[in-house]
Amino acid sequence: MRHLLDTKELTYEQAINILDTADYMAEVGTREVKKLPALRGRTVVNLFFEDSTRTRLSFEAAEKRLSADVINFAAKGSSVSKGESLKDTAQTLAAINADAVVVRHSASGAPQRLAEAGWIDVPVLNAGDGTHAHPTQALLDAMSLRQFKSQTTGKPTRGTDLKGMRVAIVGDVLHSRVARSNLWLLNTLGAEVIFVAPPTLLPVGIEDWPCEVYYNFDEALETHLDAVMLLRIQQERMHAAFFPSAEEYSRLWGLTPERFALLDQMDYETAVLHPGPMNRGLEISAVAADSDRSWVLRQVSNGVSVRMAVLYLLMTGGSAEDFYGN
């Protein structure tokens, strides 16, 4: 694996290798000294053309825990605002001998262009591009779901997949790179994926995707869901009216206190996830976000472990067996 650009091309074996490596990286995070020397002397550049808080901080924490030198680049305040192209930026990175590049861009396909154009010859990690993909978010979600499965079944996480799990992804699927990356990865790992959204927030051609589609959240909740992932309404990407009002959206497709109470009446456990940032009171209520069922903070913690794992695997060519043995 040379780059991490999407989850659609990840094989089952590659996904399990990343998740098993991330399990070990999570153990590093519990130590008094939360550092490994794996990337000492290597330089990682965080190339962010789009605003970010969680993803940027998570990657930076991961890089520093692996002892890498970190250079943070933000489009605002740089020559990009003067018209510098992606190619010019890439050639600058090559000139300073960067060993890996983490890139977030508002244009779908920008990380792939950076990886394949020949401008720079180092691993490229996609930290989110337009409405296309966000592979490390999907991987941290899968890590969280594996932990939830282990918690409910008593089986260890290492080497296991998500077979038998049913996961609902609810909300703004149309604009969500997280939904797309989760769909491909969760399917690869054996989970059933359903999308729940109003028709206006579903992409054209979704009938050809490997998922079920529900327009009614309450009907979906009656189908034995192991996890419910709420998506943020991405108003910054909306240039039309996709639903009448925020109040109506919350009532019909939000995890309201009333809808959340239904989960407590079920005779099985259901995890609540959200990729963040959360619009409390819109797609998710405060009672759901702060409940014992919420895995939101665990997702943030797992994000550092997953990004440590991906950086380690791409930059060293190693595998999970480096830590766990044969």
N, C-alpha and C positions, 0 to 999 in steps of 0.2 A: 504494500500500500504506500504510494508515493505522496498523495495529497488526501485531504478529507474535504470534499466539495459538496457531497450530498449523501443521503442514506439509501437512495434508490439503487446505487451500484454496490453497496456493502453486501458481502456474502454473509451467510449464517455464521461461518467460522470466524470471520473478521469481527463481526458484532460481538460474539461471545468473548473473543480475545480482548477486545477493548473493555468490556464490562468486567471481566475477571481481573484485568490489570487495574481498573478503577477501584475494585474492592480492596486491593492492596494499598492503593494510594489513599483510600479512606482511613486505613489503619495508621498511615503516616500522620494524618491530621489529628490523631488522638495522642500523639507523643508529646513529651515536653519540648523537644526540639523538632519542629515540624519541617524538616528539610532533608532532601536527598542530594547527593553531589552529581546526579546523572547528567545534567546539562551544564556543568561548570565550564566556563570558557566559551560557551555558545551564546549567540545574540539572537533574541526573538523581537521582531518588530510588530507592534499592535497598530494596524493601519485602519483607522475608523473614519469612514466618510459619512457616517450616520450616527446620530446621538445614541448613546447606550450608557447604562449604569451597571446593571447586574452582570451582563456578559463581559464587559471590559474589565471590571474589577475582578471577576472570577478568573479570566485568563491571566491577568497580571499576578494574582495570588498563586495560580498554578505554576506560572513560569518561575516565580521567585522561590517557591517551595522546591523546585527542581534545580535551584542554584544558577539559573540562566541570567544573563544580563538582559535587561528589558529596556526597549525604546518605545515610548508611546507617541503615536502620531495622530493628530486630530485635524480634519479638513479645515475646520474653523481656525483662522489665525495662521494658516499655512499658505504656500504658493498655489494650492488648489483654488483658493478664492480669487487668485489672479489669472486663472485659466490653465494651470498646469494639468496635463493629461495624466491618465493612469499609467501610460507607458513611461512618461518622464519620471513619475514618482517611483515606479518599479526600477528604472535604471539607476536612480539615486540610491535605492536600497541595495542594489547589486554593488554599487561603488563603495558602500560602507561595509560590505561583507556580512550582510545579514544571513543568519543560518536558517531562519524560518520566518514566515509572514502570516499573521492572523489578520484577516480582512473582513470588515463589514462595509456593505455598500448598498445604496438605495436602488441600484440598477440590478435586476435579475441577470445572472450570468457573469457579473464582473469578476468574482473569484476564479471562475473557470478560465476566463480570458487571461487573467494574470498568471494562472498555472500553466496554460498551454501555448501562450504566444511566443515563448522563448526569450522574454525580456529578463527573466530571472530564473535561476536554476536551483531553487530550494523548495522545501515543502510549503504548501499553501493550505491554510486552514480557513474554511468558510465560517465566519461568525455571524452569518445572516446576510442574504442578498435579496433585496426587493421582496416580492411575494413568492420567491422560488424555494428556498431551503434554509434550514437552520440545524445542521446535523448534530452539533454538540448538545443543543437543547433536547432533541429527540433522544439522544443517548443518555442524558441525565434523567429524562423521564422514564426511559426503559430501566435504568438502574434503580430508580425509586419503585417502579412496579415490581421489579425482581425482589426487592427487599420486602415489599408488601406481601408478595406471594410467599416468601420464606416465613414471614411473621404469621401468616394464616395457616400454613401447611406444616411448619416445623422443619422443612427441608433447607439445607444450606443453599446459598445463592450461587456459589461457584459452579460453573458449567451448566447451569440451568437456563431454560428459556421461558417464554411467557405462554406456552401452549395451554389452552383451556381458559385463558383469561378473556374477558369481554370488556372492552374499553370504549366509553362514549366520549367523543370530542364535540363540545357544544359551543356554538356561537358563530363568530365571523370567520368561517372557513374560507370564504372567497379571497380575503386579503392576507390569510395566515400562512406564512412559511413554516411555522411550527406544526400546523395541522398536516401539511404535506409531508414533511420529514417524518413525523410520527407515523403516518399511514404506512409508508414504505417500510420503516424499521420494525414496527410492531407486527406487521404481516410477516416479515422475514423471521421474526422470533416466534411466530405461531399464534399470536393473539388475534382475536376477532375485533375489528374496528367498526364503529358506527359513528356517523356524523349526524348531529342534531342541530338544525338551523332553519330559519325561514328560507323559502326558495330564493329570495333576492340575495342571500349571503352564501349561496353555494355556486361553485364554478360551473361553467358550461362543460358538458361531457362527463360529469361526475358519475353517470350511470355506467361508465366503462372502468371506473376505479374499483379496486378490490375492497369494497366497504358496503355496509348497509346505510340507508339514509332514512331518517325520521324527521318529520316536520313538527311533531308534537313531543315535547320534553317529557310530559307525564307518561305517555305511552312507552317511551324509551326506558323510563325508570322501572317499568313493570317487567322488563326482559332480563332480569338478573345481571346487573352491571357490577363488575369487580372494581371499576374505577370510573370516575367522572372527571374529565379535564375541561375546565372552563377557559374559553379564549377571550382575550381582551377585544373590545370593540375598537378597531383601529380608525378612529375618526380622521387622523391625519392623512389616510390613504383614500378616504371617501370623498367623492366629488359629486355625489348625488344622494337622494333620500332613499335609503335602503329599508327603512322601517318608519312607521308613523311618528313614534316618540320614544324617548328613553324609558318612560313609564311602562308603555306597552311591551317594549322589548323585555324589560325586567320581569314583567308579569308572566309572559309566555315562554321565555327562553332563559331566564336567569335562575340561579340556584337560590331562590328566596327562602326565608325562614320556614315557610309552610312546606315548600318542596323538600327542603333539607330534613324537616321532621319526618317525612315519609321514609327516609333512609333508616331512621332509628326503628321503624316498624318492621323492617325486613329481617328475615332470619339468617342473614349473611352479612359479611363486612363489605363496605364499599369505601374506597379511598377517594379523597377529593384533592385534585391537583390544579395548578394554575401556573402558566409560564411566567406571569408577571410582565409589567406592573399591573396590579389589580385595580379595576374600577369598582370599589366597594359600593354596594347598593345598586349596581347596574347588572353586571353578569354574575356577581357573587355577593351574597349578603355577608355582613360582618360575623354573624353567628356561625356561618359555614367556614369562613376563612380562618377563624380563630378556634375552631373545634378540635377535638382529639382526632377526628377523621382527616383533618387537613394535613397534607404532606408538603405544603408550600415551602416551609423553611428547610425541610429535608431536601427538597429539590435544589435549593440554593447551595446547601452544603455539598450535595452530590455533584453539582456543577463544577466545583473546584477539582474533585477527584477525577471526574471524567476528562476534564481538560488536561490535567496532569497526565492521565493515561494516554491520551491521543498525542500529546507533545512528545512523550517518552517513546511511543511506538514509531512515530513518523521520523523522529530525529536520531534515533539510535538503531532502528531496525530490530529492536528486541521484541519480546512477547511476554505474555503472562507467566510462562514457564520460568522466566528469569527470577521470579519471586517465589513461586510455589513449588518449583521442581517438578520432576516427572512422577 
